Amino acid sequence: MSRPRQTIKVSLILIAIGVAGLYISKPAVFSGPVPVLSSLGLTLWKTDGSDIVVKGGAKSQRGKRRASGAGGNQEILSRARNVTTGITDTFVRAIGTGRAVKMTDLYPESSGRVTELPNKAGTRVETGELIMRLDDAEEKLAVERAKLALKNAEEQVERFEKLMTSQTISTVQMQNAVLATNQARLDLDKAIIDLERRRVKAPFDGVLGIVDVEIGDYVTQSSRITGLDDRSAILVEFVVPERFANKVRHGDQVELRTEAMPGRVFFGELTAMENRVNSESRTLKIQATVENPDDLLRSGVAFDARVQLKGDEWPSVPSIALKWDRTGPHIWLAENGLAKRTDVTVIERSADRVLVEGEVEPGDVVITESVRDLRSGTKVNVQAEPGFTLKSPQETAEPVVSDGKRPEQKSDKRKDDERQGRKPPTSAGDSEKEKTLKNTDLGASHSDAVRSES
């Protein structure tokens, strides 16, 4: 193929690519008719009247938005609630160890051979009941010997008292007889004590553990016999950080959970605490008591303890009222029919409420939903959410009811339903009224959308 033909072929290809690019990209520089093609009666693009309408509509729409943002006459339909007072759910958790309210290990007070074990492991015994007896033959003989010596000394004193009347004996002899009687009485007491030490008795009511000795074993004062626990109540000891040292109080409620009883929650109260903070660990040791009437808990069990502390009060808003953007969290308040943006700091958040800090007070009207985006100064038509009554702080002198409760406080079912977002039961008339209101809201929002598009 000759060079001129190649040049012509390449030129035609470039022209075709250029024309196709004009049809595809439609650049702004060729938004009007091309003069060369117009002279030949050709038009690349037809003038689309709908584009003009859309462009004009867009300009009109932007104008309306500017007017609305600048505080125009158009009102935005919104739903709102009153800001209430909430209490922070402050608590401290720790791992503690439980022990019986009374517990001890029993040891003999003297050495000897075991002759009697009347009770077995797991037996509930009372105070003073016999646990173990050692061989006590010698101690019994010592008691009898001391009794005889005491009896002889007392008779000697009686004889000397009769002889004193006739001055047959001296006063010194009489005093020696009295001293001998006292000494015999002390010897009897000691013999009785030695006999008692051959027995091991329960110091308090409780349940015996495993007995470590058998009949016939020779034991000493260091030989453990068994353990005795009074499990009518369980003491749980744990530590809390020093920052909570001034917040925990005697009588505070404690929730206790243990792997030994999964799914069960036991409630106790703080009964004791250390009088100083440990300088090494920076913790405070405290003690809680939980009743154990069914004997379900044992000594040595690990507990997950949760102490509810007195919370702080903060303004509370519904979760759906909290908005976020690049500057952070904020809410929209309705003041004198206008929307006002208020930046806040989140203190605590739950499923249905948020405790916040900012320029907001209980009783303020917080917007939860709106048919369009809000701007500061926008006029709003505020309506109460279904199931709630919207009040203005200027219209009533009554304090706004708090929607936060401490564990010991109780509320009626209606307050619980409102806090959890559930609607209270309504009558048939109320249902029709609510349905009418919903249809009115939908109609209003639809008409607003039509006006903004026209």
NORLIN-V480773 format. One record per residue. N is the residue number from 1. SS is DSSP state (H for helix, E for strand, - for the rest). PSI is psi in radians with two decimals (none if undefined). Layout:
n = (N | N)
ss = (SS | SS)
psi = (PSI | PSI)
This chain:
n = (1 | 2 | 3 | 4 | 5 | 6 | 7 | 8 | 9 | 10 | 11 | 12 | 13 | 14 | 15 | 16 | 17 | 18 | 19 | 20 | 21 | 22 | 23 | 24 | 25 | 26 | 27 | 28 | 29 | 30 | 31 | 32 | 33 | 34 | 35 | 36 | 37 | 38 | 39 | 40 | 41 | 42 | 43 | 44 | 45 | 46 | 47 | 48 | 49 | 50 | 51 | 52 | 53 | 54 | 55 | 56 | 57 | 58 | 59 | 60 | 61 | 62 | 63 | 64 | 65 | 66 | 67 | 68 | 69 | 70 | 71 | 72 | 73 | 74 | 75 | 76 | 77 | 78 | 79 | 80 | 81 | 82 | 83 | 84 | 85 | 86 | 87 | 88 | 89 | 90 | 91 | 92 | 93 | 94 | 95 | 96 | 97 | 98 | 99 | 100 | 101 | 102 | 103 | 104 | 105 | 106 | 107 | 108 | 109 | 110 | 111 | 112 | 113 | 114 | 115 | 116 | 117 | 118 | 119 | 120 | 121 | 122 | 123 | 124 | 125 | 126 | 127 | 128 | 129 | 130 | 131 | 132 | 133 | 134 | 135 | 136 | 137 | 138 | 139 | 140 | 141 | 142 | 143 | 144 | 145 | 146 | 147 | 148 | 149 | 150 | 151 | 152 | 153 | 154 | 155 | 156 | 157 | 158 | 159 | 160 | 161 | 162 | 163 | 164 | 165 | 166 | 167 | 168 | 169 | 170 | 171 | 172 | 173 | 174 | 175 | 176 | 177 | 178 | 179 | 180 | 181 | 182 | 183 | 184 | 185 | 186 | 187 | 188 | 189 | 190 | 191 | 192 | 193 | 194 | 195 | 196 | 197 | 198 | 199 | 200 | 201 | 202 | 203 | 204 | 205 | 206 | 207 | 208 | 209 | 210 | 211 | 212 | 213 | 214 | 215 | 216 | 217 | 218 | 219 | 220 | 221 | 222 | 223 | 224 | 225 | 226 | 227 | 228 | 229 | 230 | 231 | 232 | 233 | 234 | 235 | 236 | 237 | 238 | 239 | 240 | 241 | 242 | 243 | 244 | 245 | 246 | 247 | 248 | 249 | 250 | 251 | 252 | 253 | 254 | 255 | 256 | 257 | 258 | 259 | 260 | 261 | 262 | 263 | 264 | 265 | 266 | 267 | 268 | 269 | 270 | 271 | 272 | 273 | 274 | 275 | 276 | 277 | 278 | 279 | 280 | 281 | 282 | 283 | 284 | 285 | 286 | 287 | 288 | 289 | 290 | 291 | 292 | 293 | 294 | 295 | 296 | 297 | 298 | 299 | 300 | 301 | 302 | 303 | 304 | 305 | 306 | 307 | 308 | 309 | 310 | 311 | 312 | 313 | 314 | 315 | 316 | 317 | 318 | 319 | 320 | 321 | 322 | 323 | 324 | 325 | 326 | 327 | 328 | 329 | 330 | 331 | 332 | 333 | 334 | 335 | 336 | 337 | 338 | 339 | 340 | 341 | 342 | 343 | 344 | 345 | 346 | 347 | 348 | 349 | 350 | 351 | 352 | 353 | 354 | 355 | 356 | 357 | 358 | 359 | 360 | 361 | 362 | 363 | 364 | 365 | 366 | 367 | 368 | 369 | 370 | 371 | 372 | 373 | 374 | 375 | 376 | 377 | 378 | 379 | 380 | 381 | 382 | 383 | 384 | 385 | 386 | 387 | 388 | 389 | 390 | 391 | 392 | 393 | 394 | 395 | 396 | 397 | 398 | 399 | 400 | 401 | 402 | 403 | 404 | 405 | 406 | 407 | 408 | 409 | 410 | 411 | 412 | 413 | 414 | 415 | 416 | 417 | 418 | 419 | 420 | 421 | 422 | 423 | 424 | 425 | 426 | 427 | 428 | 429 | 430 | 431 | 432 | 433 | 434 | 435 | 436 | 437 | 438 | 439 | 440 | 441 | 442 | 443 | 444 | 445 | 446 | 447 | 448 | 449 | 450 | 451 | 452 | 453 | 454)
ss = (- | - | H | H | H | H | H | H | H | H | H | H | H | H | H | H | H | H | H | H | H | H | H | H | H | - | - | H | H | H | - | - | - | - | H | H | H | H | H | - | - | - | - | - | - | - | - | - | H | H | H | H | H | H | H | H | H | H | H | H | H | H | H | H | H | H | H | H | H | - | - | - | - | - | - | E | E | E | E | E | E | E | - | E | E | E | E | - | - | - | E | E | E | E | E | E | E | E | E | E | E | E | E | E | E | E | E | - | - | - | - | E | E | E | E | E | - | - | - | - | - | - | - | E | E | - | - | - | - | E | E | E | E | E | - | - | H | H | H | H | H | H | H | H | H | H | H | H | H | H | H | H | H | H | H | H | H | H | H | H | H | H | H | H | H | - | - | - | - | - | H | H | H | H | H | H | H | H | H | H | H | H | H | H | H | H | H | H | H | H | H | H | H | H | H | H | - | - | E | E | E | - | - | - | - | E | E | E | - | - | - | - | - | - | - | - | - | E | E | - | - | - | - | E | E | E | E | E | E | E | E | E | E | E | E | E | E | E | E | E | E | H | H | H | - | - | - | - | - | - | - | - | E | E | E | E | E | - | H | H | H | - | - | - | - | E | E | E | E | E | E | E | E | - | - | - | - | E | - | - | - | - | E | E | E | E | E | E | E | E | E | - | - | - | - | - | - | - | - | - | - | E | E | E | E | E | E | E | - | - | - | - | E | E | E | E | E | E | H | H | H | - | E | E | E | - | - | E | E | E | E | E | E | E | E | - | - | E | E | E | E | E | E | E | E | E | E | E | E | - | - | - | E | E | E | E | E | E | - | - | - | - | - | - | E | E | E | E | E | E | - | - | - | - | - | - | - | - | E | E | E | E | E | E | - | - | - | - | - | - | - | - | - | - | - | - | - | - | - | - | - | - | - | - | - | - | - | - | - | - | - | - | H | H | H | H | H | H | H | - | - | - | - | - | - | - | - | H | H | H | H | H | H | H | H | H | H | H | H | H | H | H | H | H | H | H | H | H | H | H | H | H | H | -)
psi = (2.38 | 2.81 | -0.77 | -0.70 | -0.68 | -0.70 | -0.76 | -0.73 | -0.76 | -0.70 | -0.77 | -0.69 | -0.78 | -0.71 | -0.76 | -0.73 | -0.70 | -0.78 | -0.74 | -0.66 | -0.63 | -0.74 | -0.61 | -0.90 | -0.57 | 1.08 | 2.79 | -0.48 | -0.44 | 0.57 | -0.36 | 3.12 | 2.54 | 2.17 | -0.76 | -0.75 | -0.55 | -0.63 | -0.42 | 0.02 | 0.34 | 2.46 | 2.17 | -0.78 | 2.35 | 2.51 | 2.11 | 1.97 | -0.52 | -0.54 | -0.71 | -0.75 | -0.78 | -0.74 | -0.76 | -0.71 | -0.68 | -0.75 | -0.75 | -0.72 | -0.77 | -0.63 | -0.73 | -0.71 | -0.68 | -0.72 | -0.72 | -0.76 | -0.49 | 0.17 | 0.76 | -3.05 | -0.26 | 2.27 | 2.47 | 2.18 | 2.24 | 2.72 | 2.61 | 2.92 | 2.96 | 2.47 | 2.32 | -3.07 | 2.23 | 2.74 | 2.27 | 2.44 | 1.35 | 2.25 | 2.86 | 2.40 | 2.59 | 2.82 | 2.20 | 2.97 | 2.34 | 2.63 | 2.75 | 2.66 | -0.51 | 2.30 | 2.51 | 2.79 | 2.35 | 2.32 | 2.60 | 2.65 | -0.07 | 2.93 | 2.65 | -3.08 | 2.37 | 2.24 | -0.29 | 2.35 | 1.51 | -0.36 | 2.60 | 3.07 | 2.44 | -0.02 | 2.38 | 2.17 | 2.80 | 2.92 | 2.27 | -0.06 | 2.49 | 2.28 | -0.75 | 2.56 | 2.37 | 2.87 | 2.25 | 0.48 | -0.82 | -0.68 | -0.63 | -0.71 | -0.68 | -0.62 | -0.78 | -0.70 | -0.71 | -0.61 | -0.74 | -0.72 | -0.67 | -0.71 | -0.72 | -0.71 | -0.69 | -0.69 | -0.64 | -0.70 | -0.68 | -0.71 | -0.73 | -0.57 | -0.63 | -0.65 | -0.37 | -0.49 | -0.57 | 0.12 | 0.65 | -0.58 | 2.82 | 2.97 | -0.59 | -0.72 | -0.66 | -0.74 | -0.68 | -0.63 | -0.70 | -0.74 | -0.69 | -0.66 | -0.75 | -0.69 | -0.67 | -0.64 | -0.70 | -0.67 | -0.64 | -0.73 | -0.73 | -0.68 | -0.67 | -0.72 | -0.76 | -0.62 | -0.69 | -0.54 | -0.19 | -0.02 | 2.49 | 2.13 | 2.78 | 2.19 | -0.30 | 2.94 | 2.39 | -2.94 | 2.32 | 2.55 | -2.82 | 2.31 | 2.18 | -0.04 | 2.87 | 2.85 | 2.29 | -0.27 | 2.55 | 2.16 | 2.76 | -3.06 | -0.24 | 0.09 | 2.08 | 2.33 | -1.00 | 3.06 | 2.62 | 2.16 | 2.38 | 1.76 | 0.40 | -0.43 | 2.69 | 2.32 | 2.24 | 2.07 | 2.32 | 3.02 | 2.64 | 2.66 | 2.71 | -0.39 | -0.29 | 0.12 | -0.59 | 0.06 | -0.52 | 2.49 | 2.70 | 2.32 | -0.11 | 2.50 | 2.47 | 2.26 | 2.29 | 2.30 | 2.55 | 2.57 | -0.33 | -0.45 | 1.29 | 2.44 | -0.15 | 2.48 | 2.21 | 2.47 | 2.28 | -2.92 | 2.71 | 2.17 | -0.31 | 2.65 | 2.64 | 2.62 | 0.07 | 2.70 | 2.39 | 2.08 | -0.35 | -0.85 | -0.19 | 0.80 | 2.80 | 2.24 | 2.23 | 2.88 | 2.30 | 2.60 | 2.26 | 2.30 | 2.55 | 1.03 | -0.50 | 0.04 | 0.75 | -0.44 | 2.69 | 2.83 | 2.55 | -0.06 | 2.45 | 2.40 | 2.52 | 1.85 | 2.41 | 2.01 | 2.13 | 2.17 | 2.88 | 2.12 | 2.94 | 2.64 | 2.35 | 2.75 | 2.42 | 2.26 | 2.71 | 2.65 | -0.63 | -0.23 | -0.28 | 2.20 | 2.76 | 2.51 | -2.93 | -0.35 | -0.22 | -2.96 | 2.59 | 2.89 | 2.88 | 2.16 | 2.65 | 1.98 | 2.08 | 0.65 | 0.11 | 2.61 | 2.40 | 2.15 | 2.36 | 2.04 | 2.43 | 2.89 | 2.25 | 2.13 | -0.82 | 2.52 | 2.42 | -2.97 | -0.56 | -0.03 | 2.76 | 2.23 | 2.22 | 2.85 | 2.29 | -2.87 | 1.15 | 2.44 | 2.65 | 2.33 | -0.36 | 2.72 | 2.01 | 2.31 | 2.25 | -0.59 | 2.64 | 2.69 | -0.32 | 2.91 | 2.56 | 2.66 | 2.73 | 2.28 | -0.10 | 2.38 | 2.36 | 2.48 | 1.75 | 2.31 | 2.55 | 2.54 | 2.62 | 2.33 | -0.05 | 2.68 | 2.18 | 2.15 | 2.55 | 2.41 | -0.47 | -0.30 | -0.27 | 2.53 | -0.04 | 2.47 | 2.60 | 2.29 | 2.36 | 2.43 | 0.13 | 2.48 | 2.55 | 2.86 | -0.56 | -0.19 | 2.61 | 2.63 | 2.88 | 3.03 | -0.56 | -0.74 | -0.71 | -0.71 | -0.73 | -0.71 | -0.56 | 0.05 | 0.20 | 2.50 | 2.40 | 2.76 | 2.40 | 2.77 | 3.07 | -0.69 | -0.73 | -0.67 | -0.76 | -0.70 | -0.72 | -0.70 | -0.70 | -0.75 | -0.74 | -0.75 | -0.67 | -0.74 | -0.78 | -0.71 | -0.71 | -0.78 | -0.60 | -0.75 | -0.64 | -0.77 | -0.68 | -0.76 | -0.68 | -0.44 | -0.40 | none)
